[in-house]
Amino acid sequence: MTEAISPEIFDHIAKLAALESASSEAEYLRRQLNNQLNSIQELVNIPVDASVETTSHGVPFTARITPGLRADEWEPHPDPQEILGQAPRVEDGYIIVPDILHEELE
C-alpha cells in the first residue's frame, strides 16, 4: 500500500461515521485498518494469469445447481404484541428508534 491511513484521516472518517472512542482505541483501530489494507495490497500484488476468471464467491453458481427463486409470501406473526413488547419504545404499533445525531457534512 502506498499510503497509510493517518491519525488525521482516521479522525475525519470517525467523525463522519459519528463514532466515539478513546484515543487508545482509535489508534488500535487505525493500526488494524492499516494492517487489513496492507493484506489486501499483498493479495492485489499476486500475479494471476489473465485467463483466470474473476469470481466473487468460492463456489460457482451455475443454472444447473442454483435453486429457483421462491415466491415472496407474507406470513404474519401470530402475536405481534410479543415483538412490540421487546422494543424499548412503541407508538401506534410502530417501534420508535432514536434519531441519529450528526453534524452537517462538509
Secondary structure in CASP SS format (residue, H / E / C, confidence):
PFRMAT SS
TARGET T0000
AUTHOR 0000-0000-0000
METHOD secondary structure of the structure
MODEL  1
M C 1.00
T C 1.00
E C 1.00
A C 1.00
I C 1.00
S C 1.00
P H 1.00
E H 1.00
I H 1.00
F H 1.00
D H 1.00
H H 1.00
I H 1.00
A H 1.00
K H 1.00
L H 1.00
A C 1.00
A C 1.00
L C 1.00
E C 1.00
S C 1.00
A C 1.00
S H 1.00
S H 1.00
E H 1.00
A H 1.00
E H 1.00
Y H 1.00
L H 1.00
R H 1.00
R H 1.00
Q H 1.00
L H 1.00
N H 1.00
N H 1.00
Q H 1.00
L H 1.00
N H 1.00
S H 1.00
I H 1.00
Q H 1.00
E H 1.00
L H 1.00
V H 1.00
N C 1.00
I C 1.00
P C 1.00
V C 1.00
D C 1.00
A C 1.00
S C 1.00
V C 1.00
E C 1.00
T C 1.00
T C 1.00
S C 1.00
H C 1.00
G C 1.00
V C 1.00
P C 1.00
F C 1.00
T C 1.00
A C 1.00
R C 1.00
I C 1.00
T C 1.00
P C 1.00
G C 1.00
L C 1.00
R C 1.00
A C 1.00
D C 1.00
E C 1.00
W C 1.00
E C 1.00
P C 1.00
H C 1.00
P C 1.00
D C 1.00
P H 1.00
Q H 1.00
E H 1.00
I H 1.00
L H 1.00
G C 1.00
Q C 1.00
A C 1.00
P C 1.00
R C 1.00
V E 1.00
E E 1.00
D C 1.00
G C 1.00
Y E 1.00
I E 1.00
I C 1.00
V C 1.00
P C 1.00
D C 1.00
I C 1.00
L C 1.00
H C 1.00
E C 1.00
E C 1.00
L C 1.00
E C 1.00
END
